[in-house]
Amino acid sequence: MSTVSAPYPAPHPDRLFPADPGVRSVAQRIHRTVRDERIISPHGHVDARVLADDEAFSDPVGLLVTPDHYVTRLLHANGIGLDELGIGRGELSEAEARSVWRIVCANWEVFRGTPVRYWFDVELADIFGITERPGADNADALYDRIADCLSRPEFRPRRLFERFGIDVLATTDDPCDDLSAHARLAADPSWSGRVVPTFRPDRYLEPALPGWRQAVDRLAGASGIDTDDYEGFLRALRERRRYFIDHGATAADHSHEDVGTHPLDAGEARRIYRAARAGSATPPEEVAFRRHMLFEMARMSTEDGLVMMLHPAIRRNHHRPTETAFGPDTGHDLPLRVEFTDALRPLLENFGTHPNLNLVLFTVDETTYAREIAPLAGFYPTVFIGAPWWFLDAPDAIRRFHGAVTETAGYRKLAGFVDDTRGFCSIPARHDMARRLDAAGLAHLVAEHRLTEDEAVVIARDLVCDQPRRVFKL
């Protein structure tokens, strides 16, 4: 691999805009109206403790590399072991972190043409003032420049939160979390930002998962409600949802292998729950119970108003040796095909017109956009279309997404952009990319005389400002 680095320009001001000069000028004008709007991030994975503690970031690798599986998986795919990248080793010494950074810089070419490269370029330039291409020869110098920045007060988490222009940041949290970090932020008179939790109950709804019975016992402890029987289990979930709402939550997030929502009658649900508690439920019974519980989560959302996000069809921990060695969320979750129309029919027949339910559908199977998700959102008032997610949050995929859904459902049924990131510093870069692509797509419609420019501006502002607030009840 090449070890030669060279200066290269800062991210181009017209990046992602159309090549045609006339259309590009329209995109520029649309983008200017939203470029500096504050960021609404309704779904992500930044830990609230980062902001509550407000401690200086340890080093460039702990900030930019190890939390971000987008980065590490591409390096792993090119033959670099996760152990070499510091995964699973906790906080690294300076020598260890510097070694990881050298590997990243020496292999910079693996990011060419990917959104990771786009985000990295924007982060390095806009946050740290770095506009030279990383490589083996300048890795230590770049490490030192970033580390020097991180030692300054203006690079502490709260100051960066303000600098990034974040208005709302939603985290993703276990139902048994005491949310103490969120409480500390809410009670801190020196803190004016808004960080809200999101209820993520997956592990409690799937008896097939290892540790399910222990998780249900923890739920009893957190809620103060006995979960030995099915009715107690439901009450405990309702209680924890209420606890999250009291701490600012507006949404619940669900990620299962499918979106089946077929309800069981109460007697059958009780029977399977008892069997699961005893460890004797069959695999088909475990799946039936999970699908029943997703239906029950929708019912609870109609009662308490939590927005229901569905992030389905991921095969978690595809490479078991990696999971064993390094744990989950280490880059080997992979997409599956998914079906929405029939799977969601029981839920939508019961709650699809309920005034208290917002259901946001995400997918990593983009064949479903035009065939199922857009038609569902084009009829049901409760259904909204989630932004391209995970493997689809790349420029060309986002362009395809707009063409696939807006002609059927219209722009008002889009939920706005979701960054879904663990990389704190990538948040503004990701939102910048989305705003530019929105402007570019709308500019083409203006150029084709399918929209007037003033309408395109309204849509762009809605996607950035109004629709995330409305859809996620923020």
C-alpha positions in Angstrom: 0.0 0.0 0.0 1.1 3.6 -0.7 2.8 5.4 2.2 3.0 8.8 0.4 0.7 11.6 1.6 0.1 14.8 -0.2 -1.7 18.1 0.4 -5.2 18.1 -0.9 -7.9 20.8 -0.7 -10.4 21.3 2.0 -13.8 19.7 1.3 -15.1 21.5 -1.8 -17.9 24.0 -1.2 -19.9 22.5 -4.0 -19.4 18.8 -3.0 -22.4 16.6 -3.8 -24.1 19.3 -5.9 -25.0 18.7 -9.5 -22.3 19.0 -12.2 -24.6 21.1 -14.5 -23.8 24.8 -13.6 -27.4 25.9 -13.9 -28.8 23.2 -11.6 -25.8 23.6 -9.3 -26.6 27.2 -8.8 -30.2 26.3 -7.7 -28.8 23.7 -5.3 -26.5 26.3 -3.9 -29.3 28.7 -3.2 -31.5 26.0 -1.6 -28.6 24.7 0.5 -27.9 28.2 1.9 -31.3 28.3 3.4 -30.6 25.3 5.6 -26.8 25.1 5.8 -26.6 26.8 9.3 -29.9 25.4 10.8 -29.4 23.6 14.1 -29.1 19.9 14.1 -32.0 17.7 15.2 -30.7 14.2 15.8 -33.6 11.9 16.7 -31.8 8.6 16.7 -28.2 7.9 17.5 -25.8 6.0 19.8 -23.7 8.6 21.5 -23.5 7.9 25.3 -25.1 10.6 27.3 -22.4 10.2 29.9 -19.9 11.8 27.5 -21.8 15.1 27.8 -22.8 14.6 31.5 -19.1 14.0 32.5 -17.8 16.5 30.0 -14.3 15.1 30.3 -11.7 15.7 27.6 -11.6 13.0 24.9 -8.6 10.7 25.6 -7.0 10.7 22.2 -7.7 10.8 18.4 -8.3 7.1 18.2 -10.8 6.9 21.1 -12.7 9.8 19.5 -12.6 9.0 15.7 -11.8 5.3 15.2 -12.7 2.7 17.9 -16.3 3.9 18.5 -17.1 3.9 14.8 -17.6 0.5 13.2 -18.0 2.1 9.8 -14.3 2.8 10.0 -13.0 -0.4 11.6 -15.1 -2.7 9.4 -13.6 -1.3 6.2 -10.1 -1.7 7.6 -10.9 -5.2 8.8 -12.2 -6.0 5.3 -8.8 -5.1 3.9 -6.9 -7.5 6.2 -6.3 -5.5 9.4 -7.2 -7.3 12.6 -9.6 -5.7 15.0 -7.1 -6.3 17.7 -4.6 -4.1 15.8 -7.3 -1.4 15.8 -7.6 -1.5 19.6 -11.1 -3.0 19.6 -12.0 -4.8 22.8 -9.0 -3.4 24.7 -10.7 -0.6 26.6 -8.9 2.7 26.9 -5.6 2.6 25.1 -2.2 3.9 26.2 -0.8 6.7 24.1 1.6 4.3 22.4 -1.2 1.9 21.6 -3.5 4.7 20.3 -0.7 6.2 18.2 0.0 2.7 16.7 -3.7 2.4 15.7 -3.7 5.9 14.2 -0.6 5.0 12.1 -2.5 2.0 10.7 -5.5 4.1 9.8 -3.5 6.7 8.1 -1.3 4.2 6.3 -4.4 2.6 4.9 -6.3 5.7 4.0 -6.9 4.5 0.5 -9.4 1.9 1.7 -11.9 4.7 2.3 -11.8 6.2 -1.2 -15.2 6.7 -2.7 -17.0 5.8 0.6 -19.1 8.0 2.8 -16.6 7.2 5.6 -14.0 9.2 3.5 -16.5 12.1 3.1 -17.2 12.2 6.8 -13.6 11.9 7.7 -12.6 14.7 5.3 -15.2 17.1 6.8 -14.4 16.2 10.4 -10.7 16.7 9.9 -11.1 20.0 8.1 -14.0 21.6 9.9 -13.2 20.5 13.5 -9.4 20.2 13.5 -8.3 22.4 10.6 -6.6 19.5 8.8 -6.6 19.7 5.0 -3.8 17.3 4.1 -4.3 13.7 3.1 -3.4 11.3 5.9 -0.7 8.7 5.2 2.1 6.8 6.8 4.5 9.7 6.6 2.4 12.3 8.4 0.4 10.0 10.8 2.3 11.1 13.9 2.1 14.8 13.0 -1.6 14.6 12.5 -2.0 12.6 15.7 -0.2 15.3 17.6 -2.3 18.1 16.0 -5.6 16.4 17.0 -4.3 15.5 20.4 -3.3 19.1 21.0 -6.8 20.2 20.1 -8.3 17.7 22.4 -6.4 19.1 25.3 -8.0 22.5 24.9 -11.3 23.5 26.7 -13.0 24.3 23.4 -12.8 20.7 22.4 -14.5 19.3 25.4 -17.8 17.4 24.6 -20.2 20.2 25.7 -18.3 22.9 23.8 -18.3 20.7 20.7 -22.0 20.0 21.1 -22.6 23.8 21.0 -20.1 24.3 18.2 -21.8 21.6 16.1 -25.1 23.4 16.5 -27.0 20.4 17.9 -30.5 21.4 19.1 -31.6 17.9 20.2 -29.7 14.7 20.5 -31.5 11.4 21.2 -29.6 8.5 22.7 -30.5 4.8 22.6 -30.9 3.2 26.0 -31.7 -0.1 27.7 -35.1 -0.1 29.5 -33.3 -0.9 32.8 -30.9 2.1 32.5 -31.4 4.4 35.4 -30.8 7.4 33.0 -28.7 9.1 35.6 -26.6 10.8 32.9 -29.7 12.3 31.4 -30.9 13.4 34.9 -27.6 15.0 35.6 -27.7 17.0 32.4 -31.3 18.0 33.0 -30.5 19.2 36.5 -27.3 21.1 35.5 -28.0 24.9 35.4 -24.8 25.4 33.3 -26.1 23.0 30.5 -28.7 24.3 28.0 -28.6 21.5 25.5 -31.3 18.9 25.0 -30.4 15.2 25.2 -33.2 12.7 25.4 -33.2 8.9 25.9 -34.9 6.4 23.6 -36.5 3.2 24.9 -34.8 0.1 23.2 -36.5 -3.1 24.5 -35.3 -5.7 22.0 -33.6 -8.0 24.4 -36.6 -8.2 26.6 -39.0 -9.1 23.8 -37.0 -12.1 22.4 -36.9 -15.2 24.6 -34.5 -16.8 22.1 -31.7 -14.4 23.0 -29.1 -15.6 25.4 -29.7 -14.1 28.9 -33.3 -13.4 28.3 -34.5 -14.7 31.6 -31.9 -12.8 33.5 -32.8 -9.6 31.5 -36.5 -10.1 32.5 -35.4 -10.4 36.2 -33.4 -7.1 35.8 -36.6 -5.6 34.4 -38.4 -6.6 37.6 -35.7 -5.0 39.7 -35.7 -1.8 37.7 -39.5 -1.4 37.6 -40.3 -2.8 41.1 -42.9 -5.1 39.5 -42.7 -8.9 39.6 -42.2 -10.4 36.2 -42.8 -14.0 37.1 -46.0 -13.9 35.1 -47.0 -12.4 31.7 -49.2 -9.7 33.2 -46.4 -8.5 35.5 -44.0 -8.5 32.5 -46.4 -6.2 30.6 -46.8 -3.9 33.6 -43.1 -3.7 34.1 -42.6 -2.6 30.5 -45.3 0.0 30.8 -43.6 1.3 34.0 -40.2 1.6 32.4 -41.7 3.4 29.3 -43.3 5.9 31.7 -39.9 6.3 33.5 -38.3 7.1 30.2 -41.0 9.6 29.3 -40.5 11.3 32.6 -36.8 11.6 31.7 -37.6 13.2 28.3 -38.0 10.2 25.9 -40.3 10.7 22.9 -39.5 7.4 21.1 -39.0 3.7 21.3 -36.7 1.8 18.9 -37.1 -1.8 17.8 -34.7 -3.9 15.8 -35.6 -7.5 15.1 -35.0 -9.8 12.2 -38.4 -9.1 10.8 -41.4 -6.9 11.5 -44.0 -9.6 12.1 -46.7 -8.2 14.4 -49.2 -11.1 14.7 -50.9 -10.9 18.1 -51.6 -14.0 20.2 -54.7 -14.4 22.4 -54.0 -13.7 26.0 -54.0 -17.4 27.1 -51.5 -18.4 24.5 -49.2 -15.4 25.3 -49.3 -16.4 29.0 -48.5 -20.0 28.1 -45.5 -19.2 26.0 -44.2 -16.7 28.5 -44.3 -19.4 31.2 -42.6 -21.8 28.9 -39.9 -19.2 28.1 -39.3 -18.5 31.8 -38.9 -22.2 32.3 -36.5 -22.5 29.4 -38.8 -24.9 27.5 -40.3 -22.7 24.8 -39.7 -24.0 21.2 -38.0 -21.8 18.6 -41.4 -21.2 16.7 -43.0 -20.2 20.0 -40.2 -17.8 20.8 -40.6 -16.1 17.4 -44.4 -16.0 17.8 -44.0 -14.3 21.2 -41.6 -11.7 19.9 -44.0 -10.9 17.0 -46.8 -10.7 19.5 -44.8 -8.3 21.7 -44.0 -6.0 18.8 -47.8 -5.7 18.4 -48.1 -5.0 22.1 -45.4 -2.3 21.8 -47.5 -0.6 19.2 -50.5 -0.8 21.6 -48.4 0.8 24.3 -47.4 3.6 22.0 -51.0 4.4 21.3 -51.4 4.7 25.1 -48.3 6.7 26.1 -47.4 8.4 22.8 -43.9 7.1 22.3 -43.0 7.2 18.6 -42.3 3.7 17.3 -39.2 3.2 15.2 -38.6 0.0 13.4 -35.0 -0.8 12.3 -35.4 -4.4 11.1 -33.7 -7.1 9.2 -30.1 -7.2 10.5 -28.3 -10.5 11.1 -26.5 -9.5 14.3 -22.9 -10.8 14.9 -22.6 -12.6 11.6 -19.0 -13.8 12.5 -19.3 -15.7 15.8 -15.5 -15.9 16.4 -15.4 -12.1 16.2 -18.3 -11.8 18.6 -16.6 -14.1 21.0 -13.4 -12.2 20.9 -14.5 -8.6 20.6 -18.2 -8.5 21.5 -21.2 -7.0 19.6 -21.3 -3.9 17.5 -17.9 -4.6 16.0 -18.7 -4.3 12.3 -20.1 -7.7 11.4 -23.9 -7.1 11.5 -25.2 -7.7 8.0 -28.5 -6.9 6.1 -31.3 -9.4 5.4 -34.2 -9.3 3.1 -37.4 -8.1 4.8 -41.1 -7.9 4.1 -43.3 -5.1 5.5 -46.8 -5.2 3.9 -48.1 -8.4 5.3 -45.9 -8.4 8.4 -47.3 -5.1 9.6 -50.9 -5.7 8.5 -52.1 -6.8 12.0 -50.5 -3.8 13.6 -51.8 -1.3 11.0 -55.3 -2.8 10.9 -55.6 -2.2 14.6 -53.6 1.0 15.0 -52.8 2.4 11.5 -55.2 5.3 11.9 -54.7 5.9 15.6 -54.1 9.6 16.3 -51.5 8.9 19.0 -49.2 6.6 17.0 -46.2 7.6 14.8 -44.6 4.6 13.1 -41.2 5.3 11.4 -40.0 2.5 9.1 -36.3 2.1 8.3 -34.7 -0.5 6.0 -31.4 -1.8 4.8 -33.2 -3.6 2.0 -33.8 -0.8 -0.5 -36.0 -3.0 -2.7 -38.7 -2.3 -0.1 -38.7 1.5 -0.5 -40.9 1.7 -3.7 -42.6 -1.7 -3.3 -43.8 -1.5 0.3 -42.6 1.4 2.5 -43.7 4.3 0.3 -47.1 2.7 -0.5 -47.7 2.1 3.2 -46.8 5.7 4.1 -48.9 6.8 1.1 -52.1 5.5 2.8 -51.6 5.2 6.6 -51.5 8.5 8.4 -49.4 6.9 11.2 -46.6 5.6 8.9 -43.5 7.7 8.1 -40.5 6.9 6.0 -37.2 6.7 7.9 -34.0 8.1 6.3 -31.6 5.8 4.5 -29.9 3.9 7.3 -26.6 2.1 7.9 -25.5 0.5 4.6 -27.7 3.0 2.7 -26.6 6.3 4.3 -24.3 7.0 1.3 -24.7 9.7 -1.4 -25.9 7.5 -4.3 -28.2 5.4 -2.0 -29.8 8.6 -0.6 -30.4 9.8 -4.2 -32.1 6.5 -5.1 -34.2 6.7 -1.9 -35.7 10.1 -2.8 -36.6 8.9 -6.2 -38.1 5.7 -4.8 -40.4 7.1 -2.2 -41.4 10.7 -2.8 -43.5 10.2 -6.0 -45.7 7.7 -4.0 -45.8 9.2 -0.5 -44.7 12.8 -1.0 -42.1 14.7 1.0 -44.4 15.3 4.0 -44.1 11.6 4.9 -40.4 11.6 5.2 -39.1 11.7 8.8 -36.0 13.8 8.1 -32.4 12.7 8.5 -31.2 10.3 11.1 -27.4 10.0 11.7 -27.5 6.8 13.7 -23.9 7.2 14.8 -21.6 6.3 17.7 -19.0 8.7 16.3 -19.8 12.0 18.0 -17.7 14.1 15.7 -19.3 12.6 12.6 -22.7 14.1 13.5 -22.3 17.5 11.7 -20.6 15.8 8.7 -23.5 13.4 8.3 -26.1 16.1 8.5 -24.1 18.3 6.1 -24.1 15.4 3.6 -27.9 15.0 3.9 -28.6 18.7 3.5 -26.5 18.9 0.4 -28.1 15.8 -1.1 -31.6 17.2 -0.3 -30.7 20.5 -2.0 -29.3 18.7 -5.0 -32.3 16.5 -5.5 -34.7 19.4 -5.1 -32.7 21.5 -7.6 -33.2 18.8 -10.2 -37.0 19.0 -9.7 -36.8 22.8 -10.0 -34.7 22.5 -13.2 -37.3 20.1 -14.6 -40.1 22.5 -13.7 -41.7 20.0 -11.3 -41.3 22.4 -8.4 -40.8 26.1 -8.1 -37.7 27.2 -6.2 -39.7 28.7 -3.4 -41.4 25.3 -2.9 -38.1 23.5 -2.9 -36.8 25.8 -0.2 -39.9 25.1 1.9 -39.3 21.3 1.5 -35.6 21.6 2.3 -36.4 23.5 5.5 -39.2 21.0 6.5 -36.8 18.1 6.1 -34.2 19.8 8.4 -36.3 21.6 10.9 -40.0 20.8 11.0 -40.5 17.2 10.1 -38.1 15.6 12.6 -39.8 17.6 15.3 -43.2 16.6 14.2 -42.6 13.0 13.4 -40.4 12.3 16.5 -42.6 14.5 18.7 -39.7 16.7 19.7 
